[in-house]
Amino acid sequence: MGNNADWTRSRSAHSRGMSRRDLMRRTGQAGLGAGMAALLAGHAADYRALAQDPTVLSLYHDKTGPWTGYLEALGQTSAAEIGVGLEVVPYPDTTSYQSTLLPALQADAPDLFTWWSGFRLEDLVTNGLVADLSQLWTDNIASGNILEGLNAGFTFHGKQYGVPLHVSYWVVFYNKKTFAANNVAPPTTWAEMITLADTFKSAGITPFGATQDGRWPSFIWFEELILRTDPAFYQALTAGQASYTDPPAVAAMQAWQGMIEAGYFTPFDIDLSDGGVSQFASGTLAMIPFGTHFQGAMIGAGLVPEVDYGAFIMPNVNPAVTDKVIINETAVLTAAATGKNLDASTSFLNWFLGATAQTQWGNAINDGMANPTITLQNPTNTAIAQTVVNEGYGLYQRYWEASPVPIVESAVDFLAQFMLNPGDPIATLQQIQDLAAAEWSNRG
């Protein structure tokens, strides 16, 4: 289905697209020209006009906890700054949200709503239910308000639909006190990572958190090991241009199998946000790979970022891979194509990508943001974001969003079975490849 030449071409193109120089340019460090100054002046004029005639936008979401209050506070700030406020409409769960929103988008659509990125956004785009925000992306990449590499999860047929509601970088959280007590430091190579695991295991400390509780987390180690074996192959695999039975996938699964058999992981039925965090806080679990949004669970347990825990980016498995790569997870904030206040919605989304909104929102939800110029209260979030930009990390979509829904929804079940019974990794990969081949064939 794919070949090494394809992966090599993909690697070269991806590397060119995400060089450090490009990233520095995208963060606005090259300065703004006269044309950009005029553009920003035009936006300011738009905002003044809106301020004279305040507009309240409806925003639907299904986020739990305090998110409604956070969004309402954000709407108060936007009303004061650009004359566009928010009427926030929460839904208690994803099922009721989808069953209500999807018909509404075809009849009485909200102005703004949250959704999922990548292939989970595809059906809405195909059915013309979300607004084309390509110009907004062009403007904000040029002004340094957003990293261009984040656009993959929002792009269909060369156009962008929606903006990042947050950016969760997938890292390895580690207990700083446990590391200090065992006189070890975060690893910079895969060999150091395995040595670290052996050190902790010998000391009676579980090296890594992992689970298949809830189904979807079974892909976490799968995606990390494949990405860090061959980044270009990961890109090709998720795009249907390579096979799950190709050598890089087999090598990654065999590495995972070896780690399972070595006893490096927590029990696979653990709830990482509950029991996993408890073990982590007590020092009996050393490391948990997860998105930066996971910090909510750790901080809720009384842990303090950069005091009790820190984070590092997992090193590459294959020492021949010199590219610096990281998984990112983004949710979508977007405008309905048939919304009654599309111009105001677009203005709000443009404002949302600016430093004021991004700082307020990032501090509220305690996660990373699309704007690389801001400094957040959580030092771990700021440190990871700065590392990504300053060291020129290539950005890769999380597996859950990077491939068609029918593939990943079934793949996580096969991967969960493998975690519990890691006997034959090639058989697991063949099961996933069979359904992937059928799905890509159906797509033509």
C-alpha positions in Angstrom: 0.0 0.0 0.0 2.9 2.2 0.7 6.7 2.1 0.0 9.9 3.4 1.4 10.2 5.9 -1.4 6.9 7.4 -0.4 7.9 7.7 3.2 11.2 9.3 2.3 9.5 11.9 0.1 6.9 12.5 2.9 9.7 12.9 5.5 11.6 15.4 3.3 8.5 17.5 2.6 7.5 17.5 6.2 10.9 18.5 7.4 11.0 21.4 5.0 7.6 22.5 6.1 8.5 22.6 9.8 12.0 24.0 9.9 13.1 26.1 12.8 13.4 29.1 10.5 9.8 28.6 9.4 8.6 28.3 13.0 10.5 31.4 14.0 8.9 33.2 11.1 5.4 32.0 12.1 5.8 33.3 15.6 6.2 36.8 14.2 9.9 37.2 15.1 10.7 38.4 11.6 8.5 41.5 12.2 5.4 42.8 10.5 5.6 44.6 7.2 3.5 47.6 6.1 0.9 45.3 4.5 0.3 43.4 7.7 0.1 46.7 9.6 -2.7 47.8 7.3 -4.4 44.4 7.7 -4.4 44.7 11.5 -5.6 48.3 11.2 -8.5 47.0 9.1 -9.4 44.5 11.8 -9.3 47.2 14.4 -11.8 49.2 12.3 -14.0 46.1 12.2 -13.9 45.8 15.9 -14.8 49.5 16.5 -17.8 49.1 14.2 -18.9 46.0 16.1 -18.4 47.8 19.4 -20.9 50.4 18.3 -23.5 47.7 17.7 -22.9 44.9 20.2 -23.6 41.4 19.0 -24.2 38.4 21.2 -23.2 35.1 19.7 -24.6 31.7 20.7 -21.9 29.2 21.5 -22.8 25.5 21.9 -20.5 23.0 23.7 -20.4 19.7 25.5 -17.5 20.3 27.8 -18.0 19.4 31.4 -17.0 21.0 34.7 -16.3 24.7 34.8 -16.0 25.3 31.1 -19.3 27.1 30.8 -18.1 29.7 33.3 -14.8 30.0 31.6 -16.5 30.6 28.3 -18.8 33.2 29.8 -15.9 35.0 31.3 -14.2 35.0 27.9 -17.4 36.4 26.4 -17.3 39.3 28.9 -13.8 40.1 27.8 -14.6 40.0 24.1 -17.7 42.1 24.6 -15.5 44.8 26.3 -12.7 44.6 23.7 -14.5 44.1 20.4 -18.2 44.5 21.1 -19.0 40.8 20.6 -20.2 38.7 23.5 -21.3 35.1 24.0 -24.4 33.3 25.1 -23.0 30.0 26.2 -25.3 26.9 25.8 -23.8 23.8 27.5 -24.9 20.2 26.9 -24.4 17.5 29.6 -22.9 14.8 27.4 -21.6 14.1 23.9 -24.6 12.0 22.8 -27.2 14.7 23.5 -24.9 17.3 22.1 -24.5 15.6 18.8 -28.1 14.6 18.5 -29.2 18.2 19.0 -26.5 20.1 17.2 -26.3 18.2 13.9 -30.0 18.8 13.0 -29.6 22.4 14.3 -26.8 23.1 11.9 -29.1 22.4 9.0 -32.0 24.5 10.3 -31.5 27.0 13.2 -27.7 26.9 13.6 -25.8 28.4 16.5 -23.2 31.0 15.6 -20.3 29.1 17.2 -19.8 25.6 18.4 -17.1 23.2 19.6 -16.3 19.9 17.8 -13.5 17.5 17.2 -10.6 18.0 14.7 -9.2 15.9 11.9 -11.3 13.2 10.3 -14.0 13.7 13.0 -14.7 17.1 11.5 -14.9 15.7 7.9 -18.6 15.0 7.7 -19.5 18.5 8.8 -17.3 19.9 6.1 -18.5 17.6 3.4 -22.1 18.6 4.2 -21.3 22.3 4.1 -22.2 22.9 7.8 -19.1 24.8 8.9 -17.7 28.1 7.6 -14.6 28.4 5.5 -12.0 30.2 7.7 -9.0 30.0 5.4 -8.4 33.7 5.3 -8.5 33.9 9.1 -5.7 31.2 9.2 -3.7 33.1 6.5 -3.9 36.3 8.5 -3.0 34.8 11.8 -0.1 32.7 10.6 1.3 35.9 9.0 0.8 37.8 12.3 2.4 35.1 14.4 -0.8 34.3 16.3 -0.8 30.6 15.3 1.6 27.9 14.2 1.0 26.8 10.6 1.7 23.2 11.5 -1.5 23.1 13.5 -3.6 23.5 10.4 -3.6 19.8 9.5 -6.5 19.0 11.8 -8.7 21.7 10.3 -7.8 21.4 6.6 -9.9 19.8 3.9 -9.2 20.2 0.2 -6.8 23.1 1.0 -9.2 25.1 3.1 -9.5 25.5 6.9 -12.6 25.1 8.9 -12.4 26.1 12.6 -9.6 27.1 14.9 -7.9 25.3 17.8 -9.9 25.5 21.0 -6.8 24.3 22.7 -3.5 22.6 21.9 -2.6 19.6 24.0 1.0 18.5 23.4 1.6 14.9 24.2 4.5 14.6 26.6 5.7 12.3 29.4 4.9 13.6 32.8 7.4 12.6 35.5 7.5 12.8 39.3 10.4 15.1 40.0 10.9 13.9 43.6 10.9 10.3 42.5 13.5 11.1 39.9 15.6 13.0 42.4 15.4 10.2 45.0 16.7 7.8 42.4 19.4 10.2 41.1 18.1 10.1 37.5 17.2 12.7 34.9 14.7 12.8 32.0 16.0 10.7 29.1 17.3 12.2 25.9 17.6 8.8 24.0 15.5 5.7 23.8 18.4 3.7 25.4 18.3 6.1 28.3 14.5 5.6 28.5 14.8 1.9 28.8 17.7 2.1 31.4 15.5 4.5 33.4 12.6 2.0 33.3 14.9 -0.8 34.5 16.2 1.5 37.3 12.7 2.2 38.6 11.5 -1.4 38.2 14.5 -2.6 40.3 13.5 0.0 43.0 9.9 -1.3 43.1 8.5 1.7 41.2 6.3 1.2 38.2 8.1 3.0 35.3 5.1 3.9 33.1 1.4 4.5 33.2 -0.7 2.8 30.5 -4.3 1.7 30.2 -7.0 0.5 27.9 -9.7 1.7 30.3 -12.2 3.6 28.2 -11.0 2.0 25.0 -9.4 4.9 23.3 -6.2 5.2 25.5 -4.9 1.9 24.0 -3.5 3.9 21.1 -1.2 6.1 23.2 1.9 3.9 23.2 1.1 2.7 19.7 1.2 6.1 18.2 4.2 7.2 20.1 6.3 4.2 19.2 5.4 4.3 15.5 6.0 8.1 15.3 9.3 7.7 17.0 10.3 4.7 14.8 9.6 6.6 11.6 7.7 9.9 11.6 7.2 9.9 7.8 5.8 6.4 8.0 3.3 7.5 10.8 2.1 10.3 8.5 1.8 7.9 5.6 0.0 5.2 7.7 -2.6 7.6 9.0 -3.3 8.9 5.5 -3.7 5.4 4.0 -0.5 5.5 2.0 1.2 2.7 4.0 0.3 -0.6 5.5 0.0 -1.5 9.2 2.0 -4.6 8.4 5.0 -2.7 7.0 8.3 -3.0 8.8 8.1 0.3 10.9 4.8 -0.7 12.4 6.1 -4.2 13.1 9.2 -2.8 14.8 7.1 -0.5 16.9 4.8 -3.2 18.0 7.7 -5.5 18.9 9.2 -2.8 21.0 5.9 -2.4 22.8 5.6 -6.1 23.3 9.0 -6.2 24.9 8.1 -3.4 27.3 4.9 -5.2 28.3 6.7 -8.4 28.9 9.4 -6.6 30.9 6.7 -5.4 33.3 7.2 -1.7 32.7 3.5 -0.7 32.9 0.7 -0.2 35.4 -2.2 -2.7 35.2 -4.1 -2.0 32.0 -7.5 -1.6 33.6 -6.3 1.4 35.7 -8.0 4.8 35.4 -5.0 6.9 34.9 -6.7 10.1 35.9 -7.7 8.6 39.3 -5.7 5.5 40.4 -2.8 6.5 38.1 -2.5 10.0 39.5 -2.7 8.6 43.1 0.2 6.2 42.4 2.1 9.0 40.6 1.6 11.4 43.6 2.7 8.7 46.1 5.9 8.1 44.1 5.0 4.5 43.2 4.5 5.4 39.5 7.3 7.4 37.9 6.0 8.5 34.5 2.7 9.0 32.6 2.6 9.8 28.9 -0.5 12.0 28.1 -1.6 15.3 26.7 -1.0 18.5 28.6 -4.6 18.7 29.5 -4.0 15.7 31.8 -2.5 18.2 34.3 -6.0 19.0 35.5 -6.1 15.6 37.2 -2.6 16.1 38.7 -3.2 19.6 40.0 -6.6 18.5 41.4 -4.7 15.9 43.4 -2.6 18.7 44.9 0.5 18.4 42.7 2.3 21.5 41.7 3.8 21.9 38.2 7.6 22.1 38.1 7.7 21.4 41.9 6.1 18.0 42.1 6.1 17.1 38.5 7.7 18.1 35.1 7.3 17.0 31.6 9.7 15.9 28.8 9.1 14.9 25.1 9.5 11.2 24.5 12.8 10.5 22.7 12.9 8.7 19.4 12.9 4.9 19.4 15.0 4.7 16.2 18.4 6.4 16.8 18.6 7.1 13.0 15.6 9.4 13.2 17.0 12.9 13.9 13.7 14.8 13.4 12.3 16.3 16.6 8.6 15.3 16.6 5.6 15.7 18.9 2.0 14.6 18.9 -0.6 17.4 19.3 -4.3 17.1 20.0 -6.6 19.9 19.1 -10.3 20.4 19.6 -12.3 22.7 17.3 -14.0 26.1 17.8 -15.8 27.0 14.7 -18.6 29.0 13.1 -21.7 27.5 11.5 -21.9 28.1 7.8 -25.5 29.1 8.1 -25.1 31.1 11.3 -27.0 34.4 11.4 -24.0 36.4 12.5 -21.2 35.0 10.4 -19.2 38.2 10.2 -19.3 38.7 13.9 -18.4 35.1 14.5 -15.4 35.4 12.3 -14.3 38.5 14.1 -14.6 36.7 17.5 -12.6 33.8 16.2 -9.9 36.2 15.0 -9.9 37.9 18.4 -9.8 34.5 20.1 -6.4 33.8 18.5 -4.9 37.0 19.9 -2.7 37.2 23.0 -5.4 38.5 25.3 -7.9 35.8 24.7 -5.3 33.0 24.4 -3.7 33.9 27.7 -7.0 34.2 29.5 -8.4 31.0 28.0 -5.1 29.0 28.4 -4.9 29.9 32.1 -8.5 29.1 32.6 -8.5 25.5 31.1 -4.8 24.9 32.1 -3.7 23.7 28.7 -1.6 24.8 25.7 -2.8 27.3 23.1 -2.4 27.9 19.4 -0.7 31.3 19.9 3.1 30.7 20.4 3.8 34.2 21.7 2.0 34.0 25.0 3.3 33.0 28.5 0.9 31.0 30.7 0.7 30.8 34.4 1.5 27.1 34.3 5.2 26.9 33.8 5.0 23.3 32.4 2.7 24.5 29.6 4.9 27.4 28.8 8.1 25.4 28.8 6.7 22.7 26.4 5.3 25.3 24.0 8.6 27.2 24.0 10.6 24.0 23.4 8.3 23.1 20.4 8.9 26.5 18.8 12.5 27.1 19.7 13.7 23.6 18.8 11.6 23.3 15.6 9.5 20.3 16.5 7.4 18.8 13.8 3.8 18.6 14.7 1.8 15.4 14.1 -1.9 14.9 14.7 -3.0 12.5 17.4 -3.9 9.1 16.0 -7.6 9.5 17.2 -8.1 12.4 14.8 -5.4 11.7 12.2 -7.2 8.7 10.4 -10.8 8.0 9.4 -13.1 7.3 12.3 -14.1 3.7 11.3 -10.4 2.7 11.3 -9.4 4.2 14.7 -12.6 3.2 16.4 -11.9 -0.5 15.6 -8.1 -0.3 15.9 -8.3 0.7 19.6 -10.1 -2.5 20.4 -7.5 -4.6 18.7 -4.8 -2.7 20.4 -6.5 -3.1 23.8 -6.6 -6.9 23.2 -2.9 -6.8 22.3 -2.1 -5.0 25.6 -3.8 -7.8 27.5 -2.5 -10.6 25.4 0.7 -9.5 23.6 1.3 -12.8 21.9 1.5 -12.0 18.2 1.9 -8.3 17.2 1.8 -9.1 13.5 -1.6 -10.7 13.8 -2.9 -7.6 15.6 -1.5 -5.4 12.8 -3.1 -7.6 10.1 -6.5 -7.2 11.8 -6.1 -3.4 11.7 -4.8 -3.4 8.1 -7.7 -5.5 6.9 -10.2 -2.9 8.1 -8.0 0.0 7.0 -7.7 -1.4 3.5 -11.5 -1.7 3.3 -12.1 1.8 4.5 -9.6 3.4 2.2 -11.0 1.4 -0.7 -14.5 2.6 0.0 -13.2 6.2 -0.1 -11.9 5.6 -3.6 
